[in-house]
Amino acid sequence: MLSTFLIGKRFSLKSKGILESARELIELVGLSDRINVQADSLSCGELRLLEVAVALGAKPRLLMLDEPAAGLNTSEANGLAKILKKLPGNWVEAMLLVEHNMGLVMQVSDNIVVMNFGKKLAEGKPEEIQSNKEVLEAYMGAVA
């Protein structure tokens, strides 16, 4: 239940609206059951989801994420990917993702730009990138 008091003062209607928006974002990222838990008690994966919710609270048109899957296990990264996939067109106009977790990149991206030593190596849809010989050579070694 949302409290009607903050530091001894009643919330204004605007503040109640902010709390409802926060609750909606917490639900979006799947943390509803942890809403009353202190952030320092959340797991690494839950913290990453909370960070996404906080970023969305600013109502950005462009959401820029740098290595959002860093430190996450496969299950957590897959959960994050499902949430990120919902955002463009609904919560943000576009998303820029810098990520080394190729599973997440392939699940979330409509278009991928591959960089190699600071230079653009390839650009295309996930299926094009997965079969790009130059990308495979650069990241997997020689292709037979």
DOMI-413876 format. One record per residue (C-alpha): residue number from 1; residue in one letter; z negated, y negated, x negated. Coordinates in nm, 2 decimals, decimal comma, always signed. Each point is the difference from the previous one (the first is absolute). Layout:
+-----+--------+--------+--------+--------+
| num | residu |     c3 |     c2 |     c1 |
+-----+--------+--------+--------+--------+
| NUM |      a |      Z |      Y |      X |
...
+-----+--------+--------+--------+--------+
END
This chain:
+-----+--------+--------+--------+--------+
| num | residu |     c3 |     c2 |     c1 |
+-----+--------+--------+--------+--------+
|   1 |      m |  +0,00 |  +0,00 |  +0,00 |
|   2 |      l |  +0,09 |  -0,34 |  -0,14 |
|   3 |      s |  -0,30 |  -0,22 |  -0,05 |
|   4 |      t |  +0,00 |  -0,34 |  +0,17 |
|   5 |      f |  -0,21 |  -0,16 |  -0,28 |
|   6 |      l |  +0,09 |  -0,09 |  -0,35 |
|   7 |      i |  -0,26 |  -0,17 |  -0,22 |
|   8 |      g |  -0,20 |  -0,10 |  +0,31 |
|   9 |      k |  +0,29 |  -0,17 |  +0,17 |
|  10 |      r |  +0,21 |  +0,11 |  +0,30 |
|  11 |      f |  +0,36 |  +0,09 |  -0,07 |
|  12 |      s |  +0,26 |  -0,24 |  +0,15 |
|  13 |      l |  +0,28 |  +0,15 |  +0,20 |
|  14 |      k |  +0,22 |  -0,05 |  -0,31 |
|  15 |      s |  -0,24 |  +0,21 |  -0,21 |
|  16 |      k |  +0,00 |  +0,27 |  +0,27 |
|  17 |      g |  +0,38 |  +0,01 |  -0,02 |
|  18 |      i |  -0,02 |  +0,04 |  -0,37 |
|  19 |      l |  -0,24 |  +0,29 |  +0,04 |
|  20 |      e |  +0,23 |  +0,17 |  +0,25 |
|  21 |      s |  +0,30 |  -0,05 |  -0,24 |
|  22 |      a |  -0,21 |  +0,15 |  -0,28 |
|  23 |      r |  -0,09 |  +0,30 |  +0,22 |
|  24 |      e |  +0,37 |  +0,04 |  +0,08 |
|  25 |      l |  +0,09 |  +0,00 |  -0,37 |
|  26 |      i |  -0,28 |  +0,25 |  -0,08 |
|  27 |      e |  +0,14 |  +0,23 |  +0,27 |
|  28 |      l |  +0,36 |  -0,04 |  -0,13 |
|  29 |      v |  -0,11 |  +0,12 |  -0,35 |
|  30 |      g |  -0,20 |  +0,29 |  +0,15 |
|  31 |      l |  -0,35 |  -0,12 |  -0,09 |
|  32 |      s |  -0,15 |  -0,04 |  +0,35 |
|  33 |      d |  -0,25 |  +0,27 |  -0,06 |
|  34 |      r |  -0,12 |  -0,18 |  -0,32 |
|  35 |      i |  -0,01 |  -0,35 |  +0,15 |
|  36 |      n |  -0,38 |  -0,04 |  -0,04 |
|  37 |      v |  -0,01 |  +0,14 |  -0,36 |
|  38 |      q |  -0,04 |  -0,24 |  -0,29 |
|  39 |      a |  +0,32 |  -0,03 |  -0,21 |
|  40 |      d |  -0,18 |  +0,12 |  -0,31 |
|  41 |      s |  -0,07 |  +0,33 |  +0,18 |
|  42 |      l |  +0,37 |  +0,07 |  +0,07 |
|  43 |      s |  +0,21 |  +0,24 |  -0,21 |
|  44 |      c |  +0,28 |  -0,12 |  -0,22 |
|  45 |      g |  +0,26 |  +0,09 |  +0,26 |
|  46 |      e |  -0,20 |  -0,17 |  +0,28 |
|  47 |      l |  -0,04 |  -0,31 |  -0,22 |
|  48 |      r |  +0,38 |  -0,01 |  -0,04 |
|  49 |      l |  +0,04 |  +0,01 |  +0,37 |
|  50 |      l |  -0,25 |  -0,28 |  +0,04 |
|  51 |      e |  +0,19 |  -0,21 |  -0,25 |
|  52 |      v |  +0,32 |  +0,04 |  +0,20 |
|  53 |      a |  -0,19 |  -0,10 |  +0,32 |
|  54 |      v |  -0,14 |  -0,31 |  -0,18 |
|  55 |      a |  +0,34 |  -0,10 |  -0,12 |
|  56 |      l |  +0,14 |  +0,04 |  +0,35 |
|  57 |      g |  -0,28 |  -0,22 |  +0,13 |
|  58 |      a |  +0,18 |  -0,30 |  -0,16 |
|  59 |      k |  +0,30 |  +0,08 |  +0,22 |
|  60 |      p |  +0,25 |  +0,00 |  -0,28 |
|  61 |      r |  +0,38 |  +0,01 |  +0,06 |
|  62 |      l |  +0,04 |  +0,18 |  -0,33 |
|  63 |      l |  -0,25 |  +0,25 |  -0,11 |
|  64 |      m |  +0,01 |  +0,06 |  -0,38 |
|  65 |      l |  -0,18 |  +0,31 |  -0,13 |
|  66 |      d |  -0,05 |  +0,08 |  -0,36 |
|  67 |      e |  -0,07 |  +0,37 |  -0,07 |
|  68 |      p |  -0,18 |  +0,06 |  +0,34 |
|  69 |      a |  -0,02 |  +0,38 |  -0,07 |
|  70 |      a |  -0,16 |  -0,03 |  -0,34 |
|  71 |      g |  -0,29 |  +0,23 |  -0,02 |
|  72 |      l |  +0,07 |  +0,17 |  +0,33 |
|  73 |      n |  +0,04 |  +0,37 |  +0,04 |
|  74 |      t |  +0,31 |  +0,15 |  +0,18 |
|  75 |      s |  -0,16 |  +0,01 |  +0,34 |
|  76 |      e |  -0,13 |  -0,36 |  -0,03 |
|  77 |      a |  +0,34 |  -0,12 |  -0,12 |
|  78 |      n |  +0,18 |  +0,17 |  +0,29 |
|  79 |      g |  -0,24 |  -0,16 |  +0,24 |
|  80 |      l |  +0,06 |  -0,34 |  -0,16 |
|  81 |      a |  +0,38 |  +0,06 |  +0,03 |
|  82 |      k |  -0,03 |  +0,07 |  +0,37 |
|  83 |      i |  -0,18 |  -0,33 |  +0,05 |
|  84 |      l |  +0,23 |  -0,20 |  -0,22 |
|  85 |      k |  +0,31 |  +0,14 |  +0,18 |
|  86 |      k |  -0,13 |  -0,16 |  +0,33 |
|  87 |      l |  -0,03 |  -0,35 |  -0,14 |
|  88 |      p |  +0,35 |  -0,15 |  -0,05 |
|  89 |      g |  +0,13 |  -0,13 |  +0,33 |
|  90 |      n |  -0,34 |  +0,03 |  +0,17 |
|  91 |      w |  -0,26 |  -0,17 |  -0,22 |
|  92 |      v |  +0,21 |  -0,15 |  -0,27 |
|  93 |      e |  +0,37 |  -0,10 |  -0,03 |
|  94 |      a |  +0,04 |  +0,18 |  -0,33 |
|  95 |      m |  -0,20 |  +0,18 |  -0,27 |
|  96 |      l |  +0,05 |  +0,00 |  -0,38 |
|  97 |      l |  -0,15 |  +0,31 |  -0,16 |
|  98 |      v |  -0,05 |  +0,05 |  -0,38 |
|  99 |      e |  -0,10 |  +0,36 |  -0,04 |
| 100 |      h |  +0,03 |  +0,30 |  -0,23 |
| 101 |      n |  -0,09 |  +0,26 |  +0,27 |
| 102 |      m |  +0,35 |  +0,11 |  +0,09 |
| 103 |      g |  -0,11 |  +0,20 |  +0,30 |
| 104 |      l |  -0,14 |  -0,32 |  +0,15 |
| 105 |      v |  +0,30 |  -0,20 |  -0,10 |
| 106 |      m |  +0,24 |  +0,24 |  +0,16 |
| 107 |      q |  -0,20 |  +0,02 |  +0,32 |
| 108 |      v |  -0,04 |  -0,37 |  +0,05 |
| 109 |      s |  +0,31 |  -0,17 |  -0,14 |
| 110 |      d |  +0,32 |  -0,09 |  +0,16 |
| 111 |      n |  +0,15 |  -0,13 |  -0,32 |
| 112 |      i |  -0,11 |  +0,07 |  -0,36 |
| 113 |      v |  +0,06 |  -0,19 |  -0,32 |
| 114 |      v |  -0,07 |  +0,21 |  -0,31 |
| 115 |      m |  -0,10 |  -0,18 |  -0,31 |
| 116 |      n |  +0,01 |  +0,14 |  -0,35 |
| 117 |      f |  -0,15 |  -0,20 |  -0,29 |
| 118 |      g |  +0,04 |  -0,32 |  +0,20 |
| 119 |      k |  +0,36 |  +0,05 |  +0,10 |
| 120 |      k |  +0,14 |  +0,10 |  +0,34 |
| 121 |      l |  +0,12 |  +0,36 |  -0,03 |
| 122 |      a |  +0,09 |  +0,08 |  +0,36 |
| 123 |      e |  -0,03 |  -0,12 |  +0,35 |
| 124 |      g |  +0,05 |  +0,18 |  +0,33 |
| 125 |      k |  -0,14 |  +0,21 |  +0,28 |
| 126 |      p |  -0,26 |  +0,26 |  -0,09 |
| 127 |      e |  +0,24 |  +0,29 |  +0,02 |
| 128 |      e |  +0,25 |  -0,19 |  -0,23 |
| 129 |      i |  -0,28 |  -0,06 |  -0,25 |
| 130 |      q |  -0,12 |  +0,36 |  +0,00 |
| 131 |      s |  +0,35 |  +0,12 |  -0,10 |
| 132 |      n |  +0,09 |  -0,29 |  -0,24 |
| 133 |      k |  +0,08 |  +0,16 |  -0,34 |
| 134 |      e |  -0,11 |  -0,31 |  -0,20 |
| 135 |      v |  -0,33 |  -0,01 |  +0,18 |
| 136 |      l |  -0,06 |  +0,37 |  -0,05 |
| 137 |      e |  +0,09 |  -0,02 |  -0,37 |
| 138 |      a |  -0,23 |  -0,31 |  -0,05 |
| 139 |      y |  -0,30 |  +0,15 |  +0,18 |
| 140 |      m |  +0,05 |  +0,38 |  -0,03 |
| 141 |      g |  +0,18 |  +0,04 |  -0,33 |
| 142 |      a |  +0,35 |  +0,14 |  -0,05 |
| 143 |      v |  +0,16 |  +0,14 |  +0,31 |
| 144 |      a |  +0,20 |  +0,32 |  -0,03 |
+-----+--------+--------+--------+--------+
END
